[in-house]
Amino acid sequence: MARKIDGRLAYADLLRAFATLAVVVLHLAGSQMGAVAVSSSAWGVFNLYDGLVRWCVPVFVMLSGMFLLDPKRGLPLSKLLFHNALRILVCLLFWGTVYALAEFWAAGDLSIRALCVAAASVLTGNTHYHLWFLYMILGLYLVTPVLRAFVRGASRGDFHWFFLLAFLFASLLPTAFRLWPNATHIVKIWYDRLAVQTVLGYVGFYVAGYYLKEYTLGRLAEAVIYVLGVLGAVATVWGTRVLSLRSGGLDDTLYGYFSPNVVCFAVAVVVLFRYVLGVSDERSRRQRLGGVARIAFGVYLVHDLFLMLLRHFGVTTLSFAPVASVPVLAAGVFLCSLAVAWLISKIPFVGRWLT
């Protein structure tokens, strides 16, 4: 039985905290990859850091699926729409406006007109790059009632068939089409004609989160997942380097969140946190972990303000040795974002809606 902290799932809280830090590393590592040659040692370091945290976004989606798809947890449509979805909309409007204003400020144009343009940009979907995640989560919320009905009645075999289709149509084949466009021409025709849409997008990760929480894996299955996860991590880093050296610039085919290597890596990370990485029995440490997890979403929303601030002052991951700059700057940005998110969360009435 997985340990809980004040009713919260301990490994999920730990995973949420690490996934948030991984997002910061991802954005820092990728920020200067285009500024250095693919053959340089700096590019190799950025690729290593970037490739080793590609699991973060799929894991965030799986964490959502763990709880929102659980039939044992009541989730009436009214709560889903007027609490969960509404909170995302509020965050989207508020933070989209904040980031647009920050960009206007950086350009020296902070005015009433800028405020109106900033607010309008959210409605047109033209928001800061990392807020794409909120639109995607809203889409998953819309299909959540249907998916809850599926998981409520599905057998374990039904889940396995679903994951097979999702892996084939959303991960393996699309990646093969990018890597070998000429050799897969006929397969691509069949893929388009079959038009299997239900298992595409982030739905596979969403359902996988619930499955990995609800069902216990056998020792052999767990070991196989770890092996595939390690291979996925190696393929992400090494494969991206090989493809990029061949093309003369970043080839991000194997960076894709749906690429088979990242899928295997992400699933292995969730399994590792559930079955291997524990939480200290010391109550104070558990409480701190739960506190970080509660505002992890806020950290995600806030962190790019600090990345913008670093860029404004000319501080990048090339300011000093990349092998040190990425983790040092990531730790600083994470801690500053954590502090700001915590302060915002304490604002009466609105704090919980913005973090």
N, C-alpha and C positions, 0 to 999 in steps of 0.2 A: 504494500500500500504506500503510495507516494505521500510524503510528509506535507502537512499544510501549516501555514502560518496565519493565525487568526482567520481561518477559513479559506486562505489563499493557497494555491498550489506552489510549493516551495521551488521546485525545479523550473516552473514556468516563470516565476519572478526573477530567478537568477538568469534564465535565458533571455528574458526581455531586457534586463540591464545590459548584458553583454552584446545583444543585438544592436542596441542603441549606440554603444561605443563603437561597434563595428561599422555602423553607418558613417560616423564621423571619420574613422580611418579611411573608409571607402572614398569619401568626398575629398579628403586631403591627398590621398595617394594618387587619385586620378586627375587632380587639378593641374599638374605640371607635366603630364606624360607627353603632351603635344609640344612642349618647349625644349625637349632634349631628344637626341638621336636614339632610335630604337636599339642601336648597337652599343649604346653607352651603359656604364655601370649604374648610373642614376636611374635610367629607364628600367633596368633589371630590378632594382630595389622597389621602385614604384609598382611594377608589375607583380612582384612578390606580395607586397602588402595588399594591393587591390585584389589580386586573385584569391588570397586567403580569407577575405571577408565577404566574398560574393554571396554567401549564404544568408546574409542578414535580411534582405527583403523577403525572400520566400519564408524565412522563419517567422517574420512578423505576421505574415498572412496565416501561417499555420497556428500561431498563437491565438489569433482571432477565432479561427475555426475550432480550436480546442473547447472554447466556452460558448460561443454563439450557436454552435450546431448541436450542443449537448441537449437531447430531449428531456433530460432530468432537470434542467434549469429552465424555469418558466420564462418565456419570451413572447408575450402577446404582440400582435402586429402593431398595436398602438405604442407600446414601449419601444419597439424597434424603430419606428418612424419618428416618434416625438421625443425620444431620448437619445438613442444611439445615432440615428441618422442626423437628427437636428444638431447634435453636438458637433458632428463632423462639418456640417454646413456652417455653423457659427465659427468654428476654427478656420475654415476655408475663407470665409469672408473677412474675418479679422486679420489673420496672418497674411493672407494674400494682399490685403491693403497695406499692412505694415511693411512687407518686403518691397512692394511697388514704391512706397514712399521712401524707403531706404535707398532704392536705386535712384529716385529723383534727387534725393539729398546728395548722394555721391556725385551726381551730375550738376549740382548747384542750382536745381530748380525745385524748390520746396514752396508750393503755393496752394491756393484753394483749387485751382485748375488741376494741379497735380493730384490732389486728394480725390477729386471726382474721377479722373482718369484711372487712378489706382483702384478705386472701388469697382469701376466698370470692368477693369481687366479681369477680375475674379469671375464675373458673370459670363464673360466671353471665353473663359478657360485659358486666358493668357496670363498665367500666374508664375511665380518663382518656381524654378525647375524641380525642387524637391517636394513641392506640394502636389505633384501628380499622384502621389500615393493616396491622398485623401479622396480624389475623384474615383480611383480604383476601389477603395474600400466602400464608398457609397454604392458603387455598382454591385459589389458582393452583398451588401445589406439588402438590396432589392430582391436578390434571388435567395436570400437566407431562408424564408419560410418554405420554399420549395425544397431546398437542400435539407432542411430539418425533417421534412416529411420523408425524404429518401433515407437518411441515416436512421430514422426511427424504425423503418420497416426492412432495412437492408440486412442480409446475412453477411457473414465475413467473406463468403465467396463473391457476393455482389460487389463488395468493396474492392476485392482483388481485380475483378473484371473492369470496374470503373477506372482503377489506377493503371491497368494495362492499356486501356484506350487513351487515357490522359497522357501517359508517357509516350505512346506511339504517335498520337496526332498533335499533341501540343509541344512535345519536346524532341523526340528522336528524328522524326521526318522533317520538321522545319529546319533543324540544324543541318541535316544531311543535304537539304536543298541549297543551303548557303555554302556549304563546303564543297559540294560536287554538283553544281547546277546542270552541267551537261549530262552527267551519268545518271541523274535521277529524273530526267525529263518525263518519261512515261509514268513513273511513280507519282510525279507532281500532278499529272493529268488526272489520275485516279483519286488522288488526295483532294483535288478541287471538286471533282464530280461527286464524291461521297459526301462532302460538306458536313462532316461530323462536328457540329458547333458546341454541343452541350459540354464537352470535356475540355474545351479550349480555355485560354486565359488563366486566371489565377484560381479558378474553381478547384483544380486538382490539389493545389497546396492547401486550400481552405478545408477541403474534406479530409486531406491527409492529416491535418492537425488534430481533428477530432479522433480519427482512427488511431493515431499513435498515442493519444492519451487514454483512449477507452480500452484498447486491446493490448494484451501482454504478448510480447514477442518471445519466441523460443531462443535458446542459446545460439543455435545454428543460424537462424535468421538474423539475430543481432550481430553475429560475427561477420556474416556476409555483407550486411549494411555498412559496417565499419570499413571493411576492405574496399567496397565500392566508393565509400566516402573519401578514403585516402587517395584512391585512384582518380576520383573526380577532382580533388584538390590539385594533384600533380598535373592532370590534364589541363586544368584551367590555367595554371601558371606556365607550365612548359609549352603547352599547345599554343597559347596566345603569343608567346615569344617566337615560336617557330613560324606561325602564320604572319606575324608582324614583320619579322626579318625578311620573309619572302615578298611581302607587299611593299616594304619600305616605310610603312606607317602603321599605326595601331589598327589591328584587325580584331574587333571585339566580338567575333562570332561566339567564342567559348566563354565570353563574359556574360552572355545573355542569361537572365534568370531562369529561362526555360530550357537552356541547353542541358543535355543529359548529365554532363559532368557536374554542373551546379546543382541540379536536382538531387543527384546522389549525395553530394556534399552536404546540402541543406538537411536532408532527411537524416543523415548520419549525425549531424550536430544535435538535432532534436533528441534522437535516441541516446546519444552520449550524455546529454544533460539529464534525461529521465532516469537512466539505469546506472550511471557511473558517478557523475558529479553531484555530491550531496551538499547539504547546507548545515553549517555548524549548529549544534544543539543549544549553543548559548543564545538565550532569548534576545539579548540586545542586538546581536548580529542579525538575527532573523528579522527583527523589527526594522532595522536599517535597510535591509534588503527589500522588504515589502514597501518601505517608503520610497526607495528609488524606483521600483517597478511601477508604483502608482503614478509617478510623474514622468515616466520614460517617454510617453507620447509628447509631453511638453518639451522635453529635451530635444526630441527630433524636430519639433516645430521651431524651436529657438536657435538651434546650433548654427544655422547658416548665417545668422546675423553676426556671429563672432568670426566666421570665415570671411564675410564681407569686410569686417573691421580689420582683420589681418591684411587682406589685400589692399585696403585703403592706406595702410601704413607701410606697404611694401614688404610685408613678411610673408614668405612662401616656404614651401617645403624644399626649395633650392637655396634658401638663405643660409643653411648650413647642411652638413652631411645628411642626405635623405634617410640613411639607415637610422639616424637618431631623430631627425626633424619630424618625420611622420608620427611616431609614437609620442614624442614630447608635445608637439602641437595638438595632437588628438586628445591627450590627457588634459591639457589646459583648456581646450574648447569644451570638452565634456564636462569638466568640473564647473566652469563658468556658466554653461548652459543649465546644468543641474541647479545651481544656486538661483538663477533667474527664474527657471521653471517653478522651483519651490516657492519663491516669493510671489509669483503670479498665482499659484494655486491657493495661497492664503488670502487672496482678495475676496471679501465676502460676496456671496451670491454668484459672481461671475467667474471666479478663479477656476472652479472645476470644469467650466465649459470651455476654457481656453488652454487647458493642459491635459 
